[in-house]
Amino acid sequence: MMQEYSIFWVIDEIAKHYFHKSHLLYLFYRDFQNDPDREDLKRQKDYITKRFPKEILTSHIKNNYEKRSNLNIKDSEIEIYKDKQYIALHISEKHLKFRCKTLGDAEELLFPALRQFQLNLFIIGENTSNYGWISPILATSEYPDEQVLYSYL
């Protein structure tokens, strides 16, 4: 069974402050996906999430994918496969959506190219509670603890 995931490109300030509080980002994005018409969540998502430049990202993946695998690109859709591993990636303006059998497949076929593209990428599972950053943080946070992106209070 294929698992589905979304990837968001988070602005630097939020990535630095919330790197070790990824559960808050997960709750925020999950709530937004469950209620995309809620205006306050929409404004926050638009502020903290950067746009994916489709042509640049497509070119980058084409130039940096695992060379022993196969790559098919058609507009916003990219398929990467090798042996029994398969990834279907769709590039939207504010997120990437991909399907794969296991995250190990994504780790081998997709994530290396994405890490070379951008480090502040946050992933959440669509039908699982899997979430997290695809790269380690490079700098320590310089923001005070009292700042809050999202709260259930």
Summary of the structure (lengths in Angstrom):
residues: 153
radius of gyration: 15.7
end to end distance: 37.1
largest distance: 49.7
contacts: 423
relative contact order: 0.25
helix: 38%
strand: 27%
